[in-house]
Amino acid sequence: MNEHEEKKYNEIREELLNNEIEKKVGNYYVNRNEISRYYNVGKIIIEAQGGDIYSNYGDKLIQMYSDRLTKEIGKGYTITSLKRMRKFYLIIEKGAPLVPQLSWSHYVMLLPLNSIDEIKYYINEIIEYHWSKRELQKHIKNKEYQRLPSETKDKLINSQKSNVYDLIKNPIIINTYGSDKTNISEKILKEYILHDIDNFLKELGNGFSYIANEYKIKIGNKYNYVDLLLFNFLYNAFVVVELKVGESNKNHLGQIMVYMNYIDKYVRKNNQDKTIGIIISRKDNKYLIEYSSDSRIKLTTYKLV
């Protein structure tokens, strides 16, 4: 190593030695300090590379550092781990927040993501809902951020206030637990949803709670049945959900509007907001909502897994 590389190595070694000491004494702030030290190590590695983050020289330098650190400190400082620290520093510099609520394991799960906006989304969700590493892994695997509407992503980027529709995924993931995915009826689709209602409510977003399925309403002399009746406590409104195994059409739009108006007239209390409608279909009709006069209706699709 030349003099510059040696100097940077010693800086890295000091950071990691202090980190090892804090782990052994059980420092209360060990997680926060560990993340800060890994950030510092990543920064020093970039400085040792001369600021060129794309050079092959950087990988060779990491290999030399890893070999020496392993001999002088012990296991845990592999080439992969040092590369993670380098990438960790780079994503923080690009705008991802450095927060103590996340463990290093959380950040390691986020490192493969290419979008800083996506990383920031998951960090906010981890903080808000106290996700474990396993929970985070599940949300990333299900491509939750990618299934958000583009309008929602714009709001998140610009820190704008969201509404009840913003976090409804498209498509919504529905688990069939290995059952046949062909010739699915609306009744069977509903059974899949009810079998894992907690996951379904999370797919819709925040604040949704279950009230009933096949909710009976009387229109004239005829009984009708709302597929799912929910309530969103964040927005203080009932939610009518209709399930369709084909493509959404204008008849579905008219049907859900009738159901929403019924709930507004006979179920909703004076202190509650107007009822919301969600049509979940196998295939979306992108033109349908454009010609709807009711902005309270949201269209989305489902995907069976």
SERO-4910 file (N, C-alpha, C, O; in steps of 0.05 Angstrom, whole numbers):
BEGIN
 pado doro    nc1    nc2    nc3   cac1   cac2   cac3    cc1    cc2    cc3    oc1    oc2    oc3
  Met    A     17    -24      0      0      0      0     17     25      0     39     25     12
  Asn    A      8     45    -14     23     71    -12     15     86     13     -2     77     29
  Glu    A     27    109     17     23    124     42     -7    132     46    -17    130     68
  His    A    -20    140     24    -48    149     25    -66    125     32    -84    127     49
  Glu    A    -61    102     19    -77     79     25    -73     69     54    -92     60     67
  Glu    A    -49     71     63    -42     62     90    -56     80    111    -67     70    131
  Lys    A    -56    106    106    -69    125    124    -99    119    125   -111    118    147
  Lys    A   -112    114    103   -140    109    102   -147     82    115   -167     79    128
  Tyr    A   -129     63    111   -133     37    125   -133     40    155   -150     29    168
  Asn    A   -115     56    165   -113     60    194   -138     74    205   -148     69    227
  Glu    A   -149     92    189   -174    105    197   -197     86    198   -214     86    216
  Ile    A   -199     68    178   -219     47    177   -216     29    201   -235     22    214
  Arg    A   -191     20    206   -186      2    228   -194     14    255   -206      0    271
  Glu    A   -189     39    258   -196     52    284   -227     53    287   -237     48    309
  Glu    A   -241     59    266   -271     59    267   -281     32    275   -299     29    292
  Leu    A   -271     11    262   -281    -16    266   -273    -27    293   -288    -43    305
  Leu    A   -249    -20    302   -240    -29    329   -258    -17    351   -266    -31    369
  Asn    A   -264      9    348   -283     22    367   -310      9    366   -324      7    387
  Asn    A   -319      1    342   -344    -12    339   -345    -39    354   -364    -46    367
  Glu    A   -323    -54    351   -321    -80    365   -321    -76    395   -334    -92    410
  Ile    A   -308    -55    405   -307    -50    434   -335    -44    444   -344    -54    465
  Glu    A   -350    -27    429   -377    -20    438   -395    -44    438   -413    -46    455
  Lys    A   -392    -62    419   -408    -86    419   -403   -103    444   -422   -114    455
  Lys    A   -378   -105    452   -371   -122    474   -381   -111    501   -389   -126    519
  Val    A   -381    -84    504   -389    -72    529   -419    -68    530   -430    -60    550
  Gly    A   -433    -74    508   -462    -71    507   -471    -42    509   -491    -36    523
  Asn    A   -458    -25    495   -465      3    496   -494      7    487   -503     -5    468
  Tyr    A   -509     23    502   -537     28    497   -542     39    469   -562     34    456
  Tyr    A   -522     55    460   -525     68    434   -510     52    412   -503     63    391
  Val    A   -505     26    417   -488     11    398   -500     11    370   -484     13    351
  Asn    A   -526      8    367   -537      7    340   -533     33    325   -524     33    302
  Arg    A   -539     56    338   -535     82    325   -505     86    319   -499     95    297
  Asn    A   -488     79    337   -459     82    332   -449     64    310   -432     72    294
  Glu    A   -459     39    310   -451     20    289   -457     31    262   -441     30    244
  Ile    A   -482     41    258   -490     52    232   -472     76    225   -464     78    202
  Ser    A   -467     93    244   -450    117    239   -422    108    231   -409    120    213
  Arg    A   -412     88    245   -384     79    238   -383     66    211   -363     70    197
  Tyr    A   -403     51    204   -403     39    177   -405     60    155   -393     57    134
  Tyr    A   -420     81    161   -421    104    143   -394    116    140   -385    123    118
  Asn    A   -380    120    162   -353    132    162   -333    114    147   -316    124    132
  Val    A   -336     88    150   -318     69    136   -323     72    106   -304     72     90
  Gly    A   -348     73     98   -354     76     70   -343    101     58   -332    102     36
  Lys    A   -344    122     74   -333    148     65   -303    147     61   -292    157     42
  Ile    A   -290    134     81   -260    132     80   -252    115     56   -232    121     43
  Ile    A   -267     94     50   -261     77     27   -262     93      1   -245     91    -16
  Ile    A   -283    109     -2   -286    126    -25   -263    146    -27   -252    151    -48
  Glu    A   -255    157     -4   -232    176     -4   -206    161    -12   -189    172    -26
  Ala    A   -203    136     -2   -180    121     -9   -178    115    -39   -157    112    -51
  Gln    A   -202    113    -52   -203    108    -81   -198    134    -96   -197    133   -121
  Gly    A   -195    156    -83   -191    181    -96   -217    193   -106   -218    210   -123
  Gly    A   -240    183    -94   -266    194   -102   -279    181   -126   -302    187   -132
  Asp    A   -265    163   -139   -275    150   -163   -291    125   -154   -279    104   -147
  Ile    A   -317    126   -154   -333    104   -144   -336     81   -163   -346     59   -156
  Tyr    A   -328     85   -188   -332     64   -208   -306     49   -216   -307     31   -233
  Ser    A   -284     56   -204   -259     45   -213   -255     16   -203   -264      9   -181
  Asn    A   -243     -1   -219   -236    -28   -211   -215    -27   -188   -213    -46   -172
  Tyr    A   -200     -6   -188   -180     -2   -167   -192     -3   -140   -181    -13   -121
  Gly    A   -216      8   -137   -230      9   -111   -236    -19   -101   -233    -24    -77
  Asp    A   -243    -38   -119   -249    -65   -110   -223    -79   -101   -223    -95    -82
  Lys    A   -201    -74   -115   -175    -85   -107   -167    -75    -80   -156    -89    -64
  Leu    A   -172    -49    -76   -164    -37    -50   -181    -49    -28   -170    -54     -6
  Ile    A   -206    -53    -33   -224    -66    -13   -214    -94     -6   -215   -102     18
  Gln    A   -205   -108    -26   -194   -135    -20   -170   -134     -2   -167   -150     16
  Met    A   -152   -115     -7   -128   -112     10   -136   -104     38   -126   -115     58
  Tyr    A   -155    -86     41   -165    -77     67   -178   -100     82   -173   -104    106
  Ser    A   -194   -116     68   -208   -138     80   -189   -159     91   -193   -169    113
  Asp    A   -168   -165     75   -148   -185     84   -135   -176    110   -132   -192    128
  Arg    A   -127   -151    111   -113   -141    135   -132   -139    159   -124   -146    181
  Leu    A   -156   -129    154   -175   -126    176   -182   -154    188   -185   -156    213
  Thr    A   -185   -174    171   -191   -201    181   -169   -211    198   -174   -225    218
  Lys    A   -144   -206    190   -121   -215    206   -118   -200    232   -112   -212    253
  Glu    A   -123   -174    232   -118   -157    255   -142   -154    274   -138   -150    298
  Ile    A   -166   -156    264   -190   -153    281   -206   -179    284   -215   -186    305
  Gly    A   -208   -194    262   -223   -219    262   -243   -220    240   -244   -203    222
  Lys    A   -260   -240    241   -280   -245    220   -301   -223    220   -305   -209    240
  Gly    A   -315   -220    198   -337   -201    196   -331   -178    177   -349   -162    172
  Tyr    A   -307   -176    168   -299   -153    150   -290   -164    123   -268   -159    114
  Thr    A   -309   -179    111   -303   -191     85   -304   -169     63   -311   -146     68
  Ile    A   -297   -177     39   -299   -159     16   -328   -150     12   -333   -126      7
  Thr    A   -347   -169     15   -375   -162     12   -384   -141     33   -398   -122     26
  Ser    A   -376   -145     58   -384   -127     79   -373    -99     75   -386    -79     80
  Leu    A   -348    -97     66   -336    -70     61   -349    -57     36   -353    -33     36
  Lys    A   -356    -73     16   -370    -61     -7   -398    -51      2   -407    -31     -9
  Arg    A   -411    -65     20   -436    -55     31   -433    -29     45   -450    -11     41
  Met    A   -412    -26     60   -407     -1     74   -402     22     54   -411     44     58
  Arg    A   -388     16     33   -383     36     13   -409     44      0   -415     68     -4
  Lys    A   -426     25     -8   -451     31    -20   -470     46      0   -485     63     -8
  Phe    A   -468     38     25   -484     51     46   -478     81     47   -496     97     48
  Tyr    A   -453     87     47   -445    115     47   -456    130     22   -465    153     24
  Leu    A   -455    117     -1   -464    130    -26   -494    135    -26   -502    156    -35
  Ile    A   -510    116    -15   -539    121    -16   -547    143      4   -566    158      0
  Ile    A   -532    145     26   -538    166     46   -531    193     33   -545    213     37
  Glu    A   -509    194     19   -500    219      5   -520    227    -16   -523    251    -23
  Lys    A   -534    207    -28   -554    213    -48   -581    222    -37   -599    230    -52
  Gly    A   -584    220    -11   -608    231      1   -623    212     19   -643    220     32
  Ala    A   -615    186     21   -629    168     39   -622    176     68   -599    182     74
  Pro    A   -642    176     86   -637    186    113   -621    165    130   -624    141    127
  Leu    A   -604    176    147   -589    160    166   -603    161    193   -601    182    207
  Val    A   -618    140    200   -635    142    224   -629    119    243   -623     97    234
  Pro    A   -629    124    269   -622    104    289   -643     82    292   -638     61    303
  Gln    A   -668     87    283   -689     67    286   -684     42    269   -696     21    274
  Leu    A   -667     45    249   -661     22    231   -636      8    240   -616     21    248
  Ser    A   -636    -18    239   -612    -33    245   -595    -35    220   -604    -29    198
  Trp    A   -570    -44    223   -553    -49    199   -566    -70    181   -563    -67    157
  Ser    A   -580    -90    192   -593   -110    176   -614    -98    158   -618   -107    136
  His    A   -629    -78    169   -649    -64    152   -635    -51    128   -644    -54    105
  Tyr    A   -614    -37    134   -600    -22    112   -589    -42     91   -589    -36     67
  Val    A   -578    -64    101   -567    -84     82   -589    -94     63   -584    -98     39
  Met    A   -614    -97     73   -636   -105     55   -643    -83     35   -652    -90     13
  Leu    A   -637    -58     41   -644    -36     23   -622    -30      2   -628    -18    -18
  Leu    A   -598    -39      8   -576    -32    -10   -579    -41    -39   -571    -26    -57
  Pro    A   -591    -64    -45   -594    -72    -73   -613    -55    -89   -613    -56   -114
  Leu    A   -630    -39    -76   -650    -23    -90   -636      0   -104   -618     13    -93
  Asn    A   -644      6   -129   -631     26   -145   -642     54   -141   -629     74   -147
  Ser    A   -667     56   -132   -680     82   -130   -678     93   -101   -687     80    -82
  Ile    A   -668    117    -98   -666    130    -72   -694    135    -62   -699    133    -38
  Asp    A   -713    142    -80   -740    147    -72   -753    122    -60   -768    123    -41
  Glu    A   -747     99    -72   -757     74    -62   -745     68    -34   -759     59    -16
  Ile    A   -720     72    -31   -706     68     -6   -718     86     16   -723     77     38
  Lys    A   -723    111      9   -734    130     29   -763    121     37   -771    124     60
  Tyr    A   -778    111     17   -805    101     23   -804     79     44   -818     79     64
  Tyr    A   -786     59     40   -785     36     58   -774     45     86   -783     35    106
  Ile    A   -756     64     86   -746     74    112   -768     87    128   -771     82    152
  Asn    A   -785    103    115   -807    116    128   -827     95    139   -838     98    161
  Glu    A   -832     74    123   -851     53    131   -839     37    155   -854     30    173
  Ile    A   -813     32    155   -801     18    177   -804     34    203   -811     23    224
  Ile    A   -799     60    201   -802     77    225   -831     78    234   -836     77    258
  Glu    A   -849     81    215   -878     85    222   -890     59    234   -905     61    253
  Tyr    A   -882     36    223   -896     11    231   -877     -9    244   -885    -32    249
  His    A   -853     -1    251   -834    -17    266   -830    -45    253   -830    -65    266
  Trp    A   -825    -44    227   -820    -69    213   -794    -82    222   -774    -69    226
  Ser    A   -795   -109    225   -771   -124    229   -757   -128    202   -768   -121    182
  Lys    A   -734   -140    203   -719   -146    178   -736   -164    161   -737   -161    136
  Arg    A   -749   -184    173   -765   -203    158   -789   -190    145   -796   -196    122
  Glu    A   -802   -172    160   -825   -157    148   -816   -140    125   -830   -138    104
  Leu    A   -794   -126    128   -783   -110    106   -777   -127     82   -784   -119     59
  Gln    A   -765   -150     86   -759   -168     64   -784   -176     49   -784   -178     24
  Lys    A   -806   -181     63   -831   -189     50   -842   -166     33   -851   -171     11
  His    A   -841   -141     43   -852   -119     28   -835   -113      3   -846   -107    -18
  Ile    A   -809   -116      5   -791   -112    -18   -796   -134    -39   -798   -129    -63
  Lys    A   -799   -159    -29   -803   -182    -47   -829   -178    -63   -831   -185    -86
  Asn    A   -850   -167    -49   -876   -163    -62   -876   -137    -79   -897   -130    -90
  Lys    A   -853   -124    -81   -851   -100    -97   -872    -79    -90   -885    -67   -108
  Glu    A   -874    -74    -64   -895    -56    -55   -893    -28    -67   -912    -17    -76
  Tyr    A   -869    -17    -66   -865     10    -76   -872     12   -106   -884     31   -115
  Gln    A   -863     -8   -120   -867     -8   -149   -897    -10   -157   -905     -2   -178
  Arg    A   -913    -20   -139   -942    -23   -144   -958      1   -135   -983      1   -137
  Leu    A   -945     22   -125   -959     46   -118   -965     62   -143   -949     62   -162
  Pro    A   -987     77   -144   -993     94   -167   -971    115   -170   -958    123   -151
  Ser    A   -966    123   -195   -946    143   -201   -952    169   -187   -933    184   -179
  Glu    A   -978    176   -185   -985    201   -171   -977    200   -142   -969    220   -130
  Thr    A   -979    176   -129   -971    173   -101   -941    177    -98   -931    190    -80
  Lys    A   -926    165   -117   -897    168   -116   -889    197   -118   -870    206   -104
  Asp    A   -902    212   -135   -897    241   -138   -902    255   -112   -887    273   -103
  Lys    A   -924    248    -99   -931    261    -73   -910    255    -52   -902    273    -37
  Leu    A   -900    230    -51   -880    222    -32   -854    238    -37   -841    247    -18
  Ile    A   -847    240    -62   -822    254    -69   -824    284    -61   -804    295    -51
  Asn    A   -847    295    -65   -851    324    -59   -862    330    -32   -869    352    -25
  Ser    A   -864    308    -15   -873    311     13   -901    324     15   -906    340     32
  Gln    A   -918    316     -4   -946    326     -5   -964    308     12   -958    285     16
  Lys    A   -985    320     22  -1005    305     38  -1019    284     21  -1026    289     -1
  Ser    A  -1021    260     32  -1034    238     18  -1064    236     25  -1073    248     44
  Asn    A  -1078    221      9  -1106    215     15  -1111    185     17  -1092    170     15
  Val    A  -1135    177     22  -1141    149     28  -1135    131      4  -1130    107      9
  Tyr    A  -1134    141    -20  -1130    124    -44  -1100    120    -50  -1093    101    -64
  Asp    A  -1083    137    -39  -1055    139    -49  -1039    113    -45  -1022    107    -62
  Leu    A  -1044     99    -24  -1028     75    -18  -1041     49    -26  -1031     27    -20
  Ile    A  -1063     51    -42  -1075     26    -53  -1057     16    -75  -1052     30    -94
  Lys    A  -1048     -9    -72  -1029    -20    -91  -1044    -28   -117  -1068    -32   -118
  Asn    A  -1028    -30   -139  -1039    -39   -164  -1017    -54   -179   -998    -42   -189
  Pro    A  -1019    -81   -180  -1042    -97   -170  -1040   -103   -140  -1019   -100   -128
  Ile    A  -1063   -111   -129  -1064   -120   -101  -1057   -150   -101  -1068   -165   -117
  Ile    A  -1039   -158    -84  -1030   -186    -83  -1050   -202    -65  -1055   -195    -42
  Ile    A  -1061   -224    -77  -1079   -241    -62  -1068   -270    -62  -1063   -281    -84
  Asn    A  -1064   -281    -39  -1051   -307    -36  -1072   -329    -39  -1093   -329    -25
  Thr    A  -1067   -348    -57  -1085   -371    -61  -1076   -396    -45  -1090   -416    -45
  Tyr    A  -1053   -394    -32  -1042   -416    -16  -1040   -442    -32  -1047   -464    -22
  Gly    A  -1031   -439    -57  -1026   -463    -73  -1050   -473    -88  -1048   -494   -102
  Ser    A  -1073   -461    -85  -1098   -470    -98  -1097   -463   -128  -1081   -447   -137
  Asp    A  -1116   -475   -142  -1118   -470   -171  -1124   -441   -177  -1143   -429   -165
  Lys    A  -1109   -428   -194  -1113   -400   -201  -1130   -396   -226  -1135   -373   -234
  Thr    A  -1140   -417   -238  -1156   -415   -261  -1186   -418   -254  -1193   -430   -233
  Asn    A  -1203   -407   -270  -1232   -408   -266  -1240   -398   -238  -1256   -411   -224
  Ile    A  -1229   -376   -230  -1235   -364   -204  -1261   -348   -206  -1265   -331   -223
  Ser    A  -1279   -354   -187  -1304   -339   -186  -1300   -316   -166  -1281   -316   -150
  Glu    A  -1319   -298   -165  -1318   -276   -146  -1321   -286   -118  -1309   -275    -99
  Lys    A  -1336   -307   -114  -1340   -319    -88  -1314   -331    -78  -1306   -328    -54
  Ile    A  -1300   -346    -95  -1274   -358    -87  -1253   -336    -82  -1238   -338    -63
  Leu    A  -1253   -315    -99  -1235   -293    -95  -1239   -281    -67  -1220   -274    -53
  Lys    A  -1264   -278    -60  -1270   -266    -34  -1261   -284    -11  -1252   -275     10
  Glu    A  -1263   -310    -15  -1254   -329      6  -1224   -327     10  -1215   -329     32
  Tyr    A  -1209   -324    -12  -1180   -321    -10  -1174   -295      7  -1156   -295     24
  Ile    A  -1189   -274      1  -1184   -249     15  -1191   -252     45  -1175   -243     62
  Leu    A  -1213   -264     51  -1222   -267     79  -1203   -285     95  -1199   -282    119
  His    A  -1191   -304     81  -1172   -323     94  -1147   -308    103  -1134   -317    122
  Asp    A  -1140   -286     90  -1117   -270     98  -1125   -241     98  -1112   -224     84
  Ile    A  -1145   -234    113  -1157   -207    113  -1137   -186    122  -1137   -164    111
  Asp    A  -1119   -193    141  -1100   -173    150  -1081   -164    128  -1076   -140    125
  Asn    A  -1072   -183    112  -1054   -176     90  -1069   -160     68  -1058   -141     57
  Phe    A  -1094   -167     63  -1110   -152     44  -1114   -123     52  -1111   -105     36
  Leu    A  -1119   -118     78  -1123    -91     88  -1097    -75     85  -1098    -51     79
  Lys    A  -1074    -88     89  -1049    -74     86  -1043    -68     57  -1031    -47     51
  Glu    A  -1053    -85     39  -1049    -80     11  -1065    -55      3  -1057    -40    -16
  Leu    A  -1087    -50     16  -1103    -26     10  -1090      0     20  -1094     21      9
  Gly    A  -1074     -3     41  -1060     21     51  -1062     23     81  -1060      2     95
  Asn    A  -1066     47     92  -1066     51    121  -1094     57    131  -1109     71    118
  Gly    A  -1100     47    155  -1124     54    169  -1149     38    162  -1171     45    172
  Phe    A  -1147     17    146  -1170      2    138  -1177    -20    159  -1159    -33    169
  Ser    A  -1202    -23    165  -1211    -44    183  -1235    -58    171  -1251    -46    156
  Tyr    A  -1238    -83    178  -1259   -100    166  -1285    -98    182  -1285    -98    207
  Ile    A  -1307    -96    168  -1334    -96    180  -1349   -121    173  -1358   -136    191
  Ala    A  -1353   -127    147  -1369   -150    139  -1365   -157    110  -1355   -140     94
  Asn    A  -1372   -182    103  -1373   -189     75  -1402   -197     69  -1417   -205     87
  Glu    A  -1410   -194     44  -1438   -199     36  -1457   -182     53  -1477   -191     63
  Tyr    A  -1449   -156     56  -1465   -138     72  -1492   -132     58  -1492   -122     36
  Lys    A  -1514   -140     72  -1540   -139     59  -1552   -111     60  -1554    -98     82
  Ile    A  -1560   -101     37  -1574    -76     36  -1600    -80     19  -1600    -97      2
  Lys    A  -1621    -64     25  -1646    -67     11  -1651    -42     -6  -1654    -20      5
  Ile    A  -1653    -47    -32  -1658    -25    -50  -1685    -31    -64  -1688    -49    -80
  Gly    A  -1705    -15    -56  -1732    -20    -65  -1742    -46    -52  -1741    -48    -27
  Asn    A  -1751    -65    -67  -1761    -91    -57  -1741   -113    -60  -1747   -136    -55
  Lys    A  -1716   -105    -67  -1696   -126    -73  -1672   -122    -55  -1663   -100    -50
  Tyr    A  -1662   -145    -45  -1637   -145    -29  -1613   -146    -47  -1612   -161    -67
  Asn    A  -1593   -131    -40  -1567   -132    -54  -1545   -137    -33  -1550   -133     -9
  Tyr    A  -1522   -145    -42  -1500   -153    -23  -1474   -140    -31  -1463   -144    -53
  Val    A  -1464   -124    -13  -1438   -111    -17  -1416   -132    -12  -1416   -145      9
  Asp    A  -1398   -136    -31  -1377   -156    -28  -1362   -153     -2  -1361   -172     14
  Leu    A  -1351   -130      3  -1337   -124     28  -1344    -96     37  -1343    -77     22
  Leu    A  -1350    -94     63  -1354    -67     75  -1332    -63     95  -1328    -79    114
  Leu    A  -1317    -42     91  -1294    -35    109  -1299     -7    121  -1318      7    114
  Phe    A  -1281      0    139  -1281     28    150  -1253     37    152  -1235     22    161
  Asn    A  -1247     61    144  -1221     73    146  -1221     93    169  -1234    114    167
  Phe    A  -1208     86    191  -1209    104    215  -1191    128    212  -1195    148    226
  Leu    A  -1172    128    194  -1155    151    190  -1171    173    175  -1167    197    180
  Tyr    A  -1188    165    157  -1204    184    141  -1233    184    149  -1249    198    137
  Asn    A  -1240    169    170  -1267    169    182  -1289    165    161  -1307    181    159
  Ala    A  -1285    143    145  -1304    138    124  -1308    108    119  -1290     93    122
  Phe    A  -1333    101    112  -1338     73    104  -1326     69     76  -1322     87     61
  Val    A  -1320     43     71  -1308     36     45  -1323     12     34  -1323     -9     46
  Val    A  -1334     16     10  -1348     -6     -4  -1328    -18    -24  -1317     -4    -41
  Val    A  -1324    -44    -23  -1306    -58    -41  -1321    -78    -57  -1335    -95    -47
  Glu    A  -1319    -76    -84  -1331    -95   -102  -1309   -110   -117  -1290    -99   -127
  Leu    A  -1313   -137   -119  -1294   -155   -131  -1304   -164   -158  -1327   -173   -160
  Lys    A  -1287   -162   -179  -1295   -170   -206  -1273   -187   -218  -1250   -180   -218
  Val    A  -1280   -211   -229  -1260   -229   -239  -1254   -223   -269  -1235   -235   -280
  Gly    A  -1268   -205   -281  -1262   -196   -308  -1252   -168   -309  -1241   -158   -290
  Glu    A  -1256   -155   -332  -1248   -127   -335  -1270   -109   -323  -1294   -114   -326
  Ser    A  -1262    -88   -309  -1281    -69   -298  -1296    -55   -321  -1284    -50   -342
  Asn    A  -1322    -49   -317  -1337    -36   -338  -1357    -15   -326  -1358    -12   -301
  Lys    A  -1372     -2   -342  -1390     20   -333  -1412      9   -315  -1422     24   -298
  Asn    A  -1420    -16   -318  -1440    -27   -301  -1430    -30   -272  -1445    -25   -253
  His    A  -1405    -38   -270  -1393    -40   -243  -1391    -13   -230  -1396    -10   -206
  Leu    A  -1386      7   -246  -1384     35   -236  -1411     44   -225  -1413     55   -204
  Gly    A  -1432     38   -241  -1459     46   -232  -1467     30   -207  -1480     42   -189
  Gln    A  -1460      5   -206  -1468    -12   -183  -1455     -1   -157  -1469      1   -137
  Ile    A  -1429      4   -158  -1416     13   -133  -1425     41   -125  -1426     47   -101
  Met    A  -1432     57   -143  -1443     84   -136  -1469     81   -121  -1474     96   -102
  Val    A  -1486     62   -130  -1511     58   -116  -1506     48    -88  -1519     58    -69
  Tyr    A  -1487     29    -85  -1481     19    -58  -1469     41    -40  -1476     42    -16
  Met    A  -1452     57    -51  -1440     79    -35  -1462     99    -26  -1461    108     -3
  Asn    A  -1480    105    -44  -1502    124    -37  -1520    112    -15  -1529    127      2
  Tyr    A  -1524     86    -16  -1541     73      4  -1527     75     31  -1540     82     51
  Ile    A  -1501     68     32  -1486     70     58  -1487     98     68  -1490    103     92
  Asp    A  -1483    117     51  -1484    146     59  -1511    153     72  -1512    167     91
  Lys    A  -1532    143     60  -1559    150     69  -1569    136     94  -1582    147    111
  Tyr    A  -1562    110     96  -1573     94    117  -1554     84    139  -1562     75    160
  Val    A  -1528     86    133  -1508     75    152  -1489     96    163  -1483     97    187
  Arg    A  -1481    114    146  -1461    135    154  -1473    154    175  -1497    161    173
  Lys    A  -1457    161    195  -1465    181    215  -1458    209    205  -1441    213    187
  Asn    A  -1470    229    218  -1466    257    209  -1437    266    212  -1428    283    197
  Asn    A  -1423    254    231  -1395    263    236  -1375    248    218  -1351    251    221
  Gln    A  -1385    231    200  -1367    215    183  -1366    226    155  -1386    237    145
  Asp    A  -1344    222    142  -1341    231    114  -1356    213     95  -1364    191    103
  Lys    A  -1360    222     71  -1375    206     51  -1361    180     45  -1336    178     46
  Thr    A  -1377    160     38  -1367    133     32  -1348    132      8  -1352    146    -12
  Ile    A  -1328    115     10  -1308    111    -11  -1314     85    -25  -1324     66    -13
  Gly    A  -1309     83    -51  -1313     59    -66  -1287     49    -79  -1272     64    -90
  Ile    A  -1283     22    -78  -1260     10    -91  -1269    -14   -107  -1281    -32    -97
  Ile    A  -1263    -13   -133  -1269    -36   -151  -1243    -50   -156  -1224    -38   -166
  Ile    A  -1242    -76   -149  -1218    -92   -154  -1224   -112   -175  -1241   -130   -171
  Ser    A  -1212   -110   -198  -1219   -127   -221  -1194   -142   -231  -1171   -135   -224
  Arg    A  -1199   -162   -248  -1176   -177   -259  -1161   -160   -279  -1136   -162   -281
  Lys    A  -1175   -143   -294  -1162   -126   -314  -1174    -98   -311  -1198    -94   -309
  Asp    A  -1156    -79   -312  -1165    -51   -308  -1175    -39   -335  -1165    -46   -356
  Asn    A  -1195    -22   -332  -1204     -6   -355  -1195     22   -351  -1208     37   -336
  Lys    A  -1173     30   -363  -1160     56   -357  -1178     80   -365  -1173    102   -355
  Tyr    A  -1197     75   -382  -1214     97   -391  -1239    101   -372  -1252    122   -373
  Leu    A  -1245     80   -357  -1270     80   -342  -1272    103   -322  -1291    118   -321
  Ile    A  -1251    105   -306  -1251    126   -284  -1250    154   -296  -1259    173   -283
  Glu    A  -1238    156   -320  -1236    183   -333  -1263    195   -337  -1266    219   -337
  Tyr    A  -1283    178   -342  -1310    188   -349  -1329    185   -325  -1353    189   -328
  Ser    A  -1318    178   -302  -1335    177   -278  -1339    204   -266  -1320    220   -265
  Ser    A  -1363    210   -256  -1369    236   -244  -1363    235   -214  -1366    256   -201
  Asp    A  -1355    212   -204  -1351    209   -175  -1322    203   -169  -1312    181   -174
  Ser    A  -1308    223   -158  -1280    220   -152  -1274    203   -128  -1251    197   -122
  Arg    A  -1295    194   -114  -1291    177    -90  -1286    148    -98  -1280    131    -80
  Ile    A  -1288    141   -123  -1285    113   -132  -1256    109   -142  -1245    124   -158
  Lys    A  -1244     87   -133  -1217     80   -141  -1218     53   -155  -1231     34   -145
  Leu    A  -1204     50   -177  -1202     25   -191  -1174     14   -188  -1154     28   -190
  Thr    A  -1172    -12   -183  -1146    -25   -182  -1150    -54   -191  -1173    -63   -196
  Thr    A  -1129    -69   -193  -1130    -97   -202  -1118   -115   -181  -1107   -106   -161
  Tyr    A  -1121   -141   -185  -1110   -161   -166  -1092   -180   -181  -1094   -184   -205
  Lys    A  -1074   -192   -166  -1056   -213   -176  -1056   -236   -157  -1051   -233   -133
  Leu    A  -1062   -260   -167  -1062   -284   -151  -1034   -296   -149  -1021   -299   -169
  Val    A  -1026   -303   -125   -999   -315   -121  -1002   -341   -105   -982   -354   -100
***
